[in-house]
Amino acid sequence: TITLNRGQTHYVSSGINYADLSGTRITSSAPIAVYGGNSGTYIPEGSGFADMVLEQIPPVSSWGQQFI
């Protein structure tokens, strides 16, 4: 359990072994934002420069039921 006050952040990293954090469950009694990303991704693949990729992850409760 991690307790945060307004404006505080908590950083979780997969560590040296680049473990997959997919499926990690996050619960909160107050509104929070969760971001996922990578500090060095080659876009397009094979390019000579790494770009940071970051996105806000929506809660499962906001996922739809129908997809195209």
Buried (B, 14 or more C-beta within 10 A) or exposed (E): EEEEEEEEEEEEEEEEEEEEEEEEEEEEEEEEEEEEEBEEEEEEEEEEEEEEEEEEEEEEEEEEEEEE
